Amino acid sequence: MVGFGVVGQSFVKLLMAREKDLVENFKIYPRIVAIIDSKGAALNLNGLNLKKILEVKKEKGSVSMDKENGIGKVEPVKFIEEVEAEVLVEVTPTNIVDGEPGLTHIKTALRTGKHVITTNKGPLALAMPALMELAQYNNVYLKFSGCVGGGTPILEFAKRCLQGDKILSFKGILNGTTNYILTKMTYENMSFNEALVEAQKAGYAEADPSMDVDGYDSACKLIILANWILGLKKVLKDVKIKGIREISLEDIKKALERNCEIKLIASVNEELTVSPQLIPRTHPLCVGGVLNAVMFVSKYAGEETIIGRGAGGIETASAILRDLLSIKKDLSKIYG
C-alpha cells in the first residue's frame, strides 16, 4: 500500500473485520506485505500485523516507527519495483495538476507486473487511456471503482448490470460536498459561504475546497465514467467545467419557484460538461445531503438511476476490497 491516511487505514480495518468471511466465502486471505506513508514504511514479506500497524500509526504518526518492521524513509518508486507483491493499493491524495506522485506509482507497478487498485482520481483524469493501455500491455489489471461513488458501485452497475444493453449517455451528481452545500442553501436558507463552512465543520469539505466547489472533482469522475463505460479516450482538459461558487440564495429561490433545485450535474452526451443545472424536485437525480446519483440512458431499458453515498473512509475501503475480490475472481478464471 502506498498512502496510509483515512482510506488506507479504513481498508486495513475492513480486512481485519472481514478476515473470517473472506477466507470462508471467497477463499482469499490477503496479506499486506508493505505500507508506505508520508514519513516512511513498514515491510514484512510474511504479512504485517495489521492491528499492531494501526496502533503504531495512531500513537507515533508513521508506520516506520514500528520496532520490528519499520524501515524509515524510503523511495516509493524503488520500493514498488523491488518489493515482492501481486497488487499495489495506491491511495495517495489526488493531484490534478500533473497526477503525481500517484501517476508514477501506478505506472511503476503496472510496468513491473503488479495489479493496481487506486482511489486516486488525478492519474486517471489526466492519463486514463494511456494507463489502461499500459495495464493491458503488461497483462495486469487496473481497478478504480473507489474513484467514483465511494462504496456505491456506480461503475459496476453500468459495466455489468447493463452489459446486455447499450448505454447512450449519462448524467448525475458525482460530488457529495457540493450536494451538501446546495442542500443547506435550499433547505436552511444559508448563503454559499455559510453552507461551505458547515460542510468543512462536518468534514465533507477540505480547508481548500476548490476541487469540490469549482467542479474539478466531478470532472475527474466524469472522465473515468466516460472512458470506462462509453469507451471514450478523454482527459480532464476535454471537460467544460463550471462550479457552484456563483450560486446565490436568489438563484436558489428562483429555482424553487419553478419547483426545481440547483444541482451540480456532470453529463456526457455530445460534450462532457460539469455545471449547475435546474433539476425538477420530482426527478430521480434530485437527492439531498452528501448522496451521489447517476442516471444512465440505455438503448433498450431507457433511464435507470443508482443512488448512494459517494464518500467516506469505510465506504471507499469497501470499494477497494470489491476491486481486490474482482481481481481474485478474474485470475481464478484464467488459472483455475
C-alpha positions, 0 to 999 in steps of 0.5 A, spaced: 500 500 500 502 506 498 498 512 502 496 510 509 491 516 511 483 515 512 482 510 506 488 506 507 487 505 514 479 504 513 481 498 508 486 495 513 480 495 518 475 492 513 480 486 512 481 485 519 473 485 520 472 481 514 478 476 515 473 470 517 468 471 511 473 472 506 477 466 507 470 462 508 466 465 502 471 467 497 477 463 499 482 469 499 486 471 505 490 477 503 496 479 506 499 486 506 506 485 505 508 493 505 505 500 507 508 506 505 506 513 508 508 520 508 514 519 513 516 512 511 514 504 511 513 498 514 515 491 510 514 484 512 514 479 506 510 474 511 504 479 512 504 485 517 500 485 523 495 489 521 492 491 528 499 492 531 500 497 524 494 501 526 496 502 533 503 504 531 500 509 526 495 512 531 500 513 537 507 515 533 504 518 526 508 513 521 508 506 520 516 506 520 516 507 527 514 500 528 520 496 532 520 490 528 518 492 521 519 499 520 524 501 515 524 509 515 524 513 509 524 510 503 523 511 495 516 509 493 518 508 486 524 503 488 520 500 493 514 498 488 519 495 483 523 491 488 518 489 493 515 482 492 507 483 491 501 481 486 497 488 487 499 495 489 493 499 493 495 506 491 491 511 495 495 517 495 491 524 495 489 526 488 493 531 484 490 534 478 495 538 476 500 533 473 497 526 477 503 525 481 506 522 485 500 517 484 501 517 476 508 514 477 506 509 482 501 506 478 505 506 472 511 503 476 507 497 478 503 496 472 510 496 468 513 491 473 507 486 473 503 488 479 495 489 479 493 496 481 487 498 485 487 506 486 482 511 489 486 516 486 482 520 481 488 525 478 492 519 474 486 517 471 483 524 469 489 526 466 492 519 463 486 514 463 487 511 456 494 511 456 494 507 463 489 502 461 493 501 455 499 500 459 495 495 464 493 491 458 500 491 455 503 488 461 497 483 462 495 486 469 489 489 471 487 496 473 481 497 478 478 504 480 471 503 482 473 507 489 474 513 484 467 514 483 461 513 488 465 511 494 462 504 496 456 505 491 458 501 485 456 506 480 461 503 475 459 496 476 452 497 475 453 500 468 459 495 466 455 489 468 448 490 470 447 493 463 452 489 459 446 486 455 444 493 453 447 499 450 448 505 454 447 512 450 449 517 455 449 519 462 448 524 467 448 525 475 451 528 481 458 525 482 460 530 488 457 529 495 460 536 498 457 540 493 450 536 494 451 538 501 452 545 500 446 546 495 442 542 500 443 547 506 442 553 501 435 550 499 433 547 505 436 552 511 436 558 507 444 559 508 448 563 503 454 559 499 459 561 504 455 559 510 453 552 507 461 551 505 463 552 512 458 547 515 460 542 510 468 543 512 465 543 520 462 536 518 468 534 514 465 533 507 469 539 505 477 540 505 480 547 508 481 548 500 475 546 497 476 548 490 476 541 487 469 540 490 466 547 489 469 549 482 467 542 479 474 539 478 472 533 482 466 531 478 470 532 472 475 527 474 469 522 475 466 524 469 472 522 465 473 515 468 465 514 467 466 516 460 472 512 458 470 506 462 463 505 460 462 509 453 469 507 451 471 514 450 479 516 450 478 523 454 482 527 459 480 532 464 482 538 459 476 535 454 471 537 460 467 544 460 467 545 467 463 550 471 462 550 479 457 552 484 461 558 487 456 563 483 450 560 486 446 565 490 440 564 495 436 568 489 438 563 484 436 558 489 429 561 490 428 562 483 429 555 482 424 553 487 419 557 484 419 553 478 419 547 483 426 545 481 433 545 485 440 547 483 444 541 482 451 540 480 450 535 474 456 532 470 453 529 463 456 526 457 452 526 451 455 530 445 460 534 450 462 532 457 460 538 461 460 539 469 455 545 471 449 547 475 443 545 472 435 546 474 433 539 476 425 538 477 424 536 485 420 530 482 426 527 478 430 521 480 437 525 480 434 530 485 437 527 492 439 531 498 445 531 503 452 528 501 448 522 496 451 521 489 446 519 483 447 517 476 442 516 471 444 512 465 440 512 458 440 505 455 438 503 448 433 498 450 431 499 458 431 507 457 433 511 464 435 507 470 438 511 476 443 508 482 443 512 488 448 512 494 453 515 498 459 517 494 464 518 500 467 516 506 473 512 509 469 505 510 465 506 504 471 507 499 475 501 503 469 497 501 470 499 494 477 497 494 476 490 497 470 489 491 476 491 486 481 486 490 475 480 490 474 482 482 481 481 481 481 474 485 475 472 481 478 474 474 485 470 475 481 464 478 478 464 471 484 464 467 488 459 472 483 455 475 
